[in-house]
């Protein structure tokens, strides 16, 4: 999208199922797992720009040998930095030991990151903290293998305060209130209890020294997750690897955050996106499965795997924004959905250009909008084909028919992001000028005062980049009219499940509703909504209803869109300006299996979502600029 927002986190997990020497012999390297993890993370580099981390666990190494390795980085290129360090460490460790390069046991005992269980994470920060200590995977250590827990996830919890209180009630004294730490400590607590439960069951039959393999074999990971996750409220795909070699990936009951897996006789792998698995392992898309909402994929110490329900099922509301923007568009399903989003915009666009294709130029920004742009162009071709067919049926001939047959949608590359321009200037008086130079345009293709430009975007969140840069730039080309087309509906409500869109005042659609209320003398409605929200929060009812919907109830989508156009219109703009948004109905038509639309409708899939949006509105009305979760 032309407006920059934070991205999703990404996870990648690999479990090597064969003996370690198998991979050394077949693939000629002790770093087969690490190399595959690198590929999976690189193919998800569209998720998370603030840092990355990798952890591995080795199986069957003797006491006294280090079996957990971890690197994390917040470098500008964190994935490359981490794997360069791993390969450098490997070369240093095997230097002078060429005779040991095929010795799996020696390699595992003496070389870091030669483990059978691998976990990678790509991070974006939702709380403004960007240090290595805030990068996943997180590590909860113990001298007992089966009590070591390494975790990474793509998630946000809406009820961190409640979960923090639960930890205190369990007798813990947490050092931080971050949801990552809170989640790990809660799961870790019940992992400890599971260890103790099995120990107590078998302590009379075995010596202490004999108990470790008994605990590791008998451990009930689904039970641990049922006990620790039952009061989680949020969107999550959480991956955990345990010191003795078992692992899990747990997905929230509404299926908000994505998680996919693939298994064969060599590996079990999990990722946030299907293309990462496809590209790294060359498998067929049909062999990659989705972890069911409210289920955990559990891989035991021996490498066996199965899905288990661990939390009460609710209606599936997988995030539609994943499909519109965040996920990699090479996934065939996502590719078709994005094309359909563009095609479904055709009626609105035709109406806006008064059906005048001959004097209209179509383009898009940024590159990720190209697929929906292709869908829009396909729809325009279908429209023209229908017109030609109708003309022939009606007996139109001669020059009139030739003119009709000659009309084709005009497509040009008008907006190009200049990757070399960096908007790091902090002086407000000069930053806008630099932002305006962040894009370049193509001159000589727009007929001044005659052509309309239709520019397709993924979504319009704040409208800042359009106002400060793109519209001014396009206006210099001299078009009669500029139409901004968003393949997503109007973003009206904050997200609290993992995408950094948390403050209502940042949304241009919200600002448009405020302006309309003021114009119509209805601003008192805001104070009525404020009282509803405050009362609900005070009486612990904020989770029951989204009161902020009332801000939009009196306006049609088209009225909001027109006001958005007025808000983002630069004072110096000469061309007419219109803004078109996707409809929610068409969104559901294009993405039928991903109905999580709370950004657009305010219909949150969990009670915590209602609580967050009501609190976010109170924050806005109180002049408090903080996240509501």
TIMAR-779179 format. One line per 8 residues: number of its first residue (from 1); their letters; for each residue x, y, z of C-alpha. Coordinates in Angstrom, 1 decimal, m for minus. Layout:
N
NUM = A = X,Y,Z; ... $
//
This chain:
629
1 = XXXXXXXX = 0.0,0.0,0.0; 1.2,3.5,m0.6; 0.7,4.3,3.1; 3.4,2.5,5.0; 2.3,0.4,7.9; 3.9,m2.3,10.0; 3.8,m5.8,8.6; 2.9,m9.2,10.0 $
9 = XXXXXXXX = 5.4,m11.4,11.8; 6.4,m14.7,10.2; 7.3,m18.1,11.6; 9.2,m21.1,10.1; 9.7,m24.4,11.8; 11.4,m27.6,10.6; 11.6,m31.1,12.2; 14.1,m33.5,10.6 $
17 = XXXXXXXX = 12.5,m36.9,11.0; 15.5,m39.1,9.8; 18.7,m39.8,11.7; 21.1,m36.8,11.3; 23.6,m38.8,9.3; 20.9,m39.4,6.6; 20.9,m35.7,5.7; 24.7,m35.5,5.7 $
25 = XXXXXXXX = 25.0,m38.5,3.4; 22.1,m37.5,1.0; 22.6,m33.8,0.8; 26.3,m33.5,1.5; 26.1,m31.1,4.4; 25.5,m31.0,8.1; 23.6,m27.7,7.6; 20.8,m29.1,5.5 $
33 = XXXXXXXX = 18.2,m28.0,8.1; 19.7,m24.6,8.5; 19.8,m24.0,4.7; 16.2,m25.0,4.4; 15.2,m22.7,7.2; 17.1,m19.8,5.5; 15.0,m20.4,2.4; 11.8,m20.5,4.3 $
41 = XXXXXXXX = 12.6,m17.2,6.1; 13.8,m15.5,2.9; 10.5,m16.4,1.2; 8.7,m14.8,4.1; 10.8,m11.6,4.2; 7.6,m9.7,3.2; 6.7,m10.2,6.8; 8.5,m8.3,9.5 $
49 = XXXXXXXX = 11.2,m5.7,9.0; 12.5,m5.1,12.5; 14.5,m8.2,13.2; 14.8,m11.9,13.0; 15.9,m14.9,15.1; 16.8,m18.6,14.8; 17.0,m21.4,17.4; 17.8,m25.0,17.1 $
57 = XXXXXXXX = 17.6,m28.1,19.4; 19.8,m31.2,19.0; 18.5,m34.6,19.9; 20.4,m37.4,21.6; 23.5,m35.5,22.7; 25.2,m36.5,25.9; 25.0,m34.5,29.1; 27.5,m31.7,29.1 $
65 = XXXXXXXX = 27.0,m30.9,25.5; 25.2,m27.8,24.5; 22.0,m28.7,22.6; 20.2,m25.4,22.2; 21.6,m22.7,19.9; 20.1,m19.3,19.2; 21.0,m16.2,17.2; 18.9,m13.0,16.9 $
73 = XXXXXXXX = 19.5,m9.8,15.0; 18.1,m6.3,14.4; 20.6,m5.5,11.6; 19.1,m3.8,8.5; 19.4,m7.3,6.8; 18.8,m9.5,9.8; 18.2,m12.8,8.0; 21.4,m12.6,6.0 $
81 = XXXXXXXX = 23.3,m11.5,9.1; 22.1,m14.4,11.2; 22.9,m17.1,8.6; 26.2,m15.6,7.7; 27.1,m15.9,11.4; 25.9,m19.5,11.5; 28.0,m20.5,8.5; 31.0,m18.7,9.7 $
89 = XXXXXXXX = 30.7,m20.4,13.1; 30.4,m23.8,11.3; 33.5,m23.3,9.3; 35.5,m22.2,12.3; 34.3,m25.3,14.3; 35.2,m27.9,11.6; 38.5,m26.2,10.7; 41.2,m28.9,11.1 $
97 = XXXXXXXX = 38.6,m31.6,11.4; 37.9,m32.6,7.8; 37.8,m36.2,8.8; 34.8,m35.5,11.0; 32.5,m33.9,8.3; 30.6,m37.1,7.9; 30.5,m37.9,11.6; 27.0,m36.9,12.7 $
105 = XXXXXXXX = 27.5,m37.4,16.4; 30.8,m35.5,16.5; 29.2,m32.6,14.5; 26.2,m32.5,16.8; 28.4,m32.4,19.9; 30.9,m29.8,18.6; 29.1,m27.6,16.1; 26.3,m25.2,16.8 $
113 = XXXXXXXX = 23.0,m25.2,14.9; 23.4,m28.8,13.8; 20.0,m29.7,15.4; 17.0,m31.7,14.2; 14.5,m29.1,15.4; 14.7,m25.6,14.0; 12.7,m22.5,14.6; 12.9,m19.2,12.8 $
121 = XXXXXXXX = 11.1,m15.9,13.2; 10.7,m12.6,11.3; 9.7,m9.8,13.6; 7.9,m6.5,13.4; 7.6,m4.5,16.6; 4.1,m3.5,17.8; 5.3,m1.6,20.9; 8.1,0.5,19.5 $
129 = XXXXXXXX = 10.9,m1.6,21.1; 13.5,m2.8,18.6; 16.3,m4.4,20.5; 17.7,m7.9,20.2; 16.1,m8.7,23.5; 12.7,m8.1,22.0; 13.3,m10.5,19.0; 11.9,m14.0,18.9 $
137 = XXXXXXXX = 12.6,m16.8,19.6; 12.3,m16.4,23.3; 14.0,m18.9,25.6; 12.8,m20.3,28.9; 15.7,m22.3,30.3; 16.1,m25.2,32.7; 18.5,m27.9,33.6; 15.8,m30.4,32.7 $
145 = XXXXXXXX = 15.6,m31.0,29.0; 11.8,m31.3,29.0; 11.4,m28.0,30.8; 13.3,m25.9,28.3; 10.9,m24.0,26.1; 11.8,m21.9,23.0; 8.9,m19.9,21.5; 8.2,m17.6,18.6 $
153 = XXXXXXXX = 4.9,m16.4,17.1; 2.8,m14.2,15.0; 0.4,m12.8,17.5; m1.1,m10.1,19.6; m3.1,m10.7,22.7; m5.9,m8.3,23.6; m6.0,m9.2,27.3; m2.4,m8.9,28.4 $
161 = XXXXXXXX = m3.4,m7.3,31.7; m5.6,m10.3,32.5; m3.0,m12.8,31.5; m0.4,m10.9,33.6; m2.7,m11.1,36.6; m3.1,m14.9,36.0; 0.6,m15.3,36.2; 0.7,m13.4,39.5 $
169 = XXXXXXXX = m2.2,m15.6,40.8; m0.1,m18.7,39.9; 2.7,m17.3,42.2; 5.0,m16.0,39.5; 6.7,m12.6,39.5; 7.0,m11.6,35.8; 9.8,m9.2,34.9; 7.9,m7.8,31.9 $
177 = XXXXXXXX = 4.3,m7.3,30.7; 4.9,m8.0,27.0; 2.4,m10.5,25.5; 5.3,m12.6,24.2; 6.8,m13.0,27.6; 3.4,m13.5,29.3; 2.4,m16.2,26.8; 5.7,m18.1,27.1 $
185 = XXXXXXXX = 5.7,m17.9,30.9; 2.1,m19.2,31.1; 2.8,m22.1,28.8; 6.1,m22.7,30.6; 4.3,m22.8,33.9; 1.9,m25.6,32.8; 4.8,m27.4,31.0; 6.5,m27.5,34.4 $
193 = XXXXXXXX = 3.4,m28.8,36.0; 3.1,m31.5,33.3; 6.7,m32.6,34.1; 5.8,m32.8,37.7; 2.6,m34.7,37.1; 4.4,m37.4,35.2; 7.2,m37.5,37.7; 4.7,m38.0,40.6 $
201 = XXXXXXXX = 2.9,m40.8,38.6; 6.1,m42.8,38.1; 8.5,m41.8,40.9; 7.9,m45.0,42.8; 8.8,m47.1,39.7; 12.0,m45.5,38.6; 15.0,m43.7,40.0; 15.5,m40.0,39.4 $
209 = XXXXXXXX = 18.1,m40.7,36.8; 15.7,m42.9,34.9; 12.8,m40.4,35.0; 13.8,m38.1,32.1; 13.0,m40.5,29.2; 9.8,m41.5,31.0; 8.7,m37.8,31.3; 9.7,m37.1,27.7 $
217 = XXXXXXXX = 7.7,m40.0,26.3; 4.6,m39.6,28.5; 4.3,m35.8,28.2; 0.8,m34.7,27.0; 1.5,m31.4,25.1; m2.2,m30.9,24.1; m3.0,m31.0,27.8; m0.4,m28.3,28.4 $
225 = XXXXXXXX = m1.9,m26.1,25.7; m5.5,m26.7,26.9; m4.6,m25.6,30.4; m2.4,m22.6,29.4; m4.3,m21.1,26.4; m7.9,m21.4,27.6; m8.1,m17.7,28.5; m6.1,m16.3,25.6 $
233 = XXXXXXXX = m7.9,m13.6,23.6; m6.2,m12.6,20.4; m5.0,m13.7,17.0; m2.0,m16.1,17.1; 0.1,m18.7,15.5; 2.5,m19.8,18.2; 5.4,m22.1,17.7; 7.2,m23.8,20.5 $
241 = XXXXXXXX = 10.1,m26.3,20.6; 10.9,m28.2,23.8; 14.3,m29.2,24.9; 13.8,m32.9,24.6; 12.7,m32.7,21.0; 9.0,m32.3,20.9; 7.3,m29.2,19.4; 4.0,m27.6,18.6 $
249 = XXXXXXXX = 2.4,m24.8,16.6; m0.9,m23.6,18.1; m3.4,m21.5,16.1; m6.1,m19.3,17.5; m9.7,m20.6,17.5; m11.0,m18.0,14.9; m8.1,m18.8,12.6; m7.2,m15.1,12.5 $
257 = XXXXXXXX = m3.5,m15.7,11.9; m2.3,m18.1,9.2; m0.3,m21.3,9.7; 0.4,m24.1,7.2; 2.4,m27.4,7.3; 3.8,m30.1,5.1; 5.1,m33.5,6.0; 6.9,m36.4,4.3 $
265 = XXXXXXXX = 9.2,m39.1,5.5; 12.1,m36.6,5.9; 10.6,m33.5,7.4; 7.7,m31.8,9.1; 7.7,m28.1,8.3; 5.4,m25.2,9.3; 5.3,m21.6,8.0; 3.0,m18.6,8.0 $
273 = XXXXXXXX = 2.7,m18.8,4.2; 2.4,m21.7,1.7; 4.9,m20.3,m0.9; 7.7,m20.5,1.7; 7.1,m24.2,2.0; 6.6,m24.7,m1.7; 9.8,m22.9,m2.7; 12.0,m24.4,0.0 $
281 = XXXXXXXX = 10.9,m28.1,m0.4; 9.6,m28.1,m4.0; 6.3,m29.7,m2.9; 2.9,m29.4,m4.5; 0.6,m26.8,m3.1; m2.1,m29.5,m2.7; 0.2,m31.3,m0.2; 0.5,m28.3,2.1 $
289 = XXXXXXXX = m2.2,m28.3,4.7; m3.7,m25.5,6.9; m3.5,m26.0,10.6; m7.2,m25.9,11.7; m8.3,m23.0,13.9; m8.2,m23.9,17.6; m5.9,m26.8,16.9; m2.2,m27.4,17.5 $
297 = XXXXXXXX = 0.1,m29.4,15.3; 2.1,m31.4,17.8; 5.3,m33.2,16.8; 6.5,m35.7,19.4; 10.1,m36.5,20.3; 10.2,m39.4,17.7; 9.0,m37.2,14.9; 5.4,m38.4,14.8 $
305 = XXXXXXXX = 2.8,m35.6,14.3; m0.9,m35.0,14.6; m3.4,m32.1,15.1; m5.2,m31.7,18.4; m8.0,m29.4,19.5; m6.8,m27.4,22.5; m9.3,m24.5,22.8; m13.1,m24.2,22.4 $
313 = XXXXXXXX = m14.0,m23.7,18.7; m15.6,m20.4,17.6; m16.6,m19.1,14.1; m13.7,m19.0,11.7; m12.7,m15.4,10.9; m9.4,m15.7,9.0; m8.0,m12.2,8.4; m8.9,m10.9,4.9 $
321 = XXXXXXXX = m6.2,m8.3,5.1; m3.7,m11.1,4.9; m5.0,m11.9,1.4; m5.3,m8.3,0.2; m1.8,m7.2,1.2; 0.4,m9.0,3.6; 0.8,m12.5,2.2; 3.0,m13.3,m0.7 $
329 = XXXXXXXX = 1.0,m13.0,m3.9; 2.6,m16.0,m5.6; 0.3,m18.3,m3.7; m2.1,m19.4,m6.4; m5.2,m18.9,m4.3; m4.1,m15.4,m3.1; m3.2,m14.5,m6.7; m6.7,m15.3,m7.9 $
337 = XXXXXXXX = m8.4,m13.6,m5.0; m6.4,m10.4,m5.6; m7.3,m10.5,m9.3; m11.0,m10.9,m8.4; m10.8,m8.0,m6.0; m9.7,m5.9,m9.0; m12.3,m7.3,m11.4; m15.1,m6.6,m8.9 $
345 = XXXXXXXX = m14.2,m2.9,m9.0; m15.1,m2.5,m12.6; m18.7,m1.2,m12.2; m17.7,1.6,m9.8; m14.7,2.6,m12.0; m16.8,2.7,m15.2; m19.3,4.9,m13.5; m16.6,7.2,m12.2 $
353 = XXXXXXXX = m15.0,7.7,m15.7; m18.5,8.0,m17.3; m17.7,4.9,m19.4; m15.1,6.9,m21.4; m12.3,4.3,m21.8; m10.8,6.2,m24.7; m9.8,9.1,m22.5; m8.7,7.1,m19.4 $
361 = XXXXXXXX = m5.3,5.8,m18.4; m5.0,2.9,m15.9; m2.0,2.5,m13.6; m1.2,1.2,m10.1; 0.9,1.8,m7.0; 2.8,0.2,m5.3; 4.0,m3.1,m6.9; 1.9,m5.2,m4.6 $
369 = XXXXXXXX = m1.2,m3.7,m6.2; m0.3,m5.1,m9.6; m2.3,m8.2,m9.3; m5.6,m6.4,m8.4; m4.8,m4.0,m11.3; m4.5,m7.0,m13.6; m8.0,m8.1,m12.4; m9.4,m4.7,m13.1 $
377 = XXXXXXXX = m8.0,m4.7,m16.6; m9.4,m8.2,m17.2; m12.8,m6.9,m16.1; m12.4,m3.9,m18.5; m11.6,m6.3,m21.3; m14.7,m8.3,m20.5; m16.8,m5.2,m20.5; m15.5,m4.2,m23.9 $
385 = XXXXXXXX = m16.0,m7.7,m25.3; m19.6,m7.5,m24.1; m20.1,m4.1,m25.8; m18.7,m5.4,m29.1; m20.8,m8.5,m29.0; m23.9,m6.5,m28.3; m23.1,m4.1,m31.2; m22.7,m6.9,m33.6 $
393 = XXXXXXXX = m26.0,m8.5,m32.5; m27.7,m5.1,m33.0; m26.3,m4.9,m36.6; m24.0,m1.9,m36.1; m21.6,m1.8,m39.0; m19.1,0.4,m40.8; m17.2,3.2,m39.1; m19.2,3.0,m35.9 $
401 = XXXXXXXX = m18.3,m0.6,m35.4; m14.7,0.0,m36.3; m14.5,2.8,m33.7; m15.9,0.5,m31.1; m13.5,m2.3,m32.0; m10.5,0.0,m31.8; m11.1,1.1,m28.2; m8.7,m0.6,m25.7 $
409 = XXXXXXXX = m8.0,0.3,m22.1; m4.9,2.4,m22.0; m2.3,1.1,m19.5; 0.8,3.0,m18.5; 3.4,2.8,m15.7; 2.8,6.2,m14.2; 4.1,5.9,m10.6; 7.5,4.4,m9.7 $
417 = XXXXXXXX = 8.8,4.1,m6.2; 12.4,5.5,m6.0; 14.1,3.0,m3.7; 17.1,5.3,m3.4; 15.2,8.1,m1.7; 15.2,7.8,2.1; 12.8,9.9,4.2; 15.0,10.1,7.3 $
425 = XXXXXXXX = 14.8,13.9,7.7; 13.2,14.7,11.1; 12.5,18.4,10.4; 8.8,18.6,9.8; 9.1,21.7,7.5; 11.4,19.7,5.1; 10.2,16.1,5.5; 7.2,16.5,3.3 $
433 = XXXXXXXX = 9.3,17.9,0.5; 11.6,14.8,0.7; 8.6,12.5,0.8; 7.3,14.1,m2.4; 10.5,13.0,m4.0; 10.1,9.3,m2.9; 8.2,8.5,m6.2; 8.9,9.3,m9.8 $
441 = XXXXXXXX = 6.5,9.4,m12.7; 6.4,9.0,m16.5; 5.9,12.1,m18.5; 4.5,12.5,m22.1; 1.7,9.9,m22.0; m1.1,11.9,m20.4; m3.0,14.3,m22.7; m3.3,17.5,m20.7 $
449 = XXXXXXXX = m6.8,18.5,m19.8; m8.3,15.5,m21.6; m7.3,12.3,m19.8; m8.5,10.7,m16.6; m6.0,8.7,m14.5; m7.2,5.7,m12.6; m4.6,4.6,m10.1; m5.1,1.3,m8.2 $
457 = XXXXXXXX = m3.8,0.9,m4.6; m4.0,m2.1,m2.2; m5.7,0.1,0.4; m5.9,3.6,1.7; m5.2,3.7,5.4; m4.1,7.2,6.3; m4.0,8.8,2.9; m0.8,10.7,3.8 $
465 = XXXXXXXX = 1.4,9.4,1.0; m1.4,10.2,m1.5; m1.8,13.7,m0.2; 1.9,14.6,0.3; 3.4,12.9,m2.8; 1.4,10.9,m5.3; m1.4,13.2,m6.1; 0.8,16.2,m6.4 $
473 = XXXXXXXX = 3.1,14.3,m8.8; 0.2,13.0,m10.9; m1.3,16.5,m11.1; 1.9,17.8,m12.8; 1.0,15.5,m15.7; m2.1,17.7,m16.4; m4.9,15.1,m16.2; m8.5,16.3,m16.2 $
481 = XXXXXXXX = m9.4,13.9,m13.3; m7.6,11.5,m10.9; m9.4,8.5,m9.5; m7.7,6.6,m6.6; m9.1,3.0,m6.5; m8.5,0.9,m3.3; m8.9,m2.9,m3.7; m9.7,m3.0,0.0 $
489 = XXXXXXXX = m12.8,m1.5,1.7; m12.5,1.6,3.9; m10.4,0.9,7.0; m12.5,2.2,9.8; m11.5,0.3,12.9; m8.2,m0.6,14.7; m6.6,m4.0,14.6; m5.5,m5.7,17.8 $
497 = XXXXXXXX = m4.5,m9.1,16.5; m1.0,m8.5,15.0; m1.1,m5.6,12.4; 0.0,m2.2,13.7; m3.1,m0.2,12.9; m4.2,0.6,16.5; m5.3,4.2,16.7; m8.6,5.4,15.2 $
505 = XXXXXXXX = m7.4,9.0,14.5; m4.9,7.6,11.9; m7.6,6.3,9.6; m8.7,8.7,6.9; m12.1,7.1,6.9; m12.6,7.9,10.6; m11.5,11.5,9.9; m14.0,11.6,7.1 $
513 = XXXXXXXX = m16.8,10.5,9.4; m15.8,13.2,11.9; m15.9,15.9,9.3; m19.3,14.8,8.1; m20.7,14.8,11.6; m19.4,18.4,12.1; m20.8,19.6,8.8; m24.2,18.2,9.7 $
521 = XXXXXXXX = m24.2,19.6,13.2; m24.1,16.1,14.7; m20.8,16.2,16.6; m22.7,15.6,19.9; m22.9,12.0,18.7; m19.2,11.6,19.5; m19.9,12.4,23.2; m22.8,10.0,23.3 $
529 = XXXXXXXX = m20.5,7.3,22.0; m17.8,8.4,24.5; m20.2,7.9,27.4; m21.3,4.5,26.1; m17.7,3.4,25.8; m16.7,4.8,29.2; m19.7,3.2,30.9; m19.0,m0.1,29.3 $
537 = XXXXXXXX = m15.3,0.0,30.3; m16.3,1.0,33.9; m18.9,m1.8,34.2; m16.7,m4.4,32.5; m19.0,m4.6,29.5; m16.6,m3.2,26.9; m16.1,m6.6,25.4; m19.8,m7.1,24.6 $
545 = XXXXXXXX = m20.4,m4.5,21.9; m18.5,m2.2,19.5; m20.1,1.2,20.3; m17.8,3.0,17.7; m20.0,1.7,14.9; m22.4,4.5,15.6; m19.9,7.1,14.3; m20.4,5.7,10.8 $
553 = XXXXXXXX = m24.1,4.6,10.9; m25.5,7.8,9.5; m23.4,7.8,6.3; m23.3,5.7,3.1; m20.0,4.3,1.9; m20.1,6.7,m1.0; m20.5,9.7,1.3; m17.4,8.6,3.3 $
561 = XXXXXXXX = m15.4,8.1,0.1; m16.3,11.6,m1.2; m15.2,13.2,2.1; m11.9,11.1,2.0; m11.3,12.6,m1.4; m11.7,16.1,0.0; m9.4,15.4,3.0; m6.5,14.0,1.0 $
569 = XXXXXXXX = m6.8,16.6,m1.8; m3.8,18.9,m1.8; m4.7,22.6,m1.8; m2.7,23.0,m5.0; m4.4,20.2,m7.0; m5.9,21.3,m10.3; m7.5,18.0,m11.4; m10.8,16.7,m10.2 $
577 = XXXXXXXX = m10.3,14.0,m7.6; m12.4,10.9,m6.7; m11.7,8.0,m4.4; m13.3,4.5,m4.9; m13.1,1.8,m2.2; m13.9,m1.9,m2.5; m17.3,m2.9,m1.0; m17.4,m5.4,1.8 $
585 = XXXXXXXX = m19.8,m7.5,m0.2; m17.3,m7.8,m3.0; m14.5,m8.5,m0.5; m16.4,m11.5,0.7; m17.1,m12.6,m2.8; m13.4,m12.5,m3.7; m12.2,m14.0,m0.5; m15.0,m16.4,0.6 $
593 = XXXXXXXX = m12.8,m18.4,3.0; m11.3,m15.4,4.8; m14.2,m13.5,6.3; m12.3,m11.7,9.1; m13.3,m8.1,8.1; m13.2,m6.2,11.4; m11.0,m3.5,10.0; m13.8,m2.6,7.7 $
601 = XXXXXXXX = m17.0,m3.6,9.5; m16.0,m3.5,13.2; m17.2,m7.0,13.6; m14.5,m8.4,15.8; m14.1,m12.2,16.1; m13.2,m12.1,19.8; m14.6,m10.1,22.8; m11.2,m8.5,23.2 $
609 = XXXXXXXX = m11.6,m6.8,19.9; m14.7,m4.9,21.1; m12.8,m4.0,24.3; m9.9,m2.6,22.3; m12.0,m0.5,19.8; m14.0,1.1,22.6; m10.9,1.9,24.6; m9.2,3.3,21.4 $
617 = XXXXXXXX = m12.1,5.7,20.9; m11.9,6.8,24.6; m8.2,7.4,24.0; m8.9,9.5,21.0; m11.6,11.6,22.6; m9.3,12.1,25.6; m6.3,13.2,23.5; m4.3,10.2,24.5 $
625 = XXXXX = m2.1,8.8,21.7; m1.3,5.3,22.9; m2.3,1.8,21.8; m5.5,0.4,23.3; m4.0,m3.0,24.1 $
//
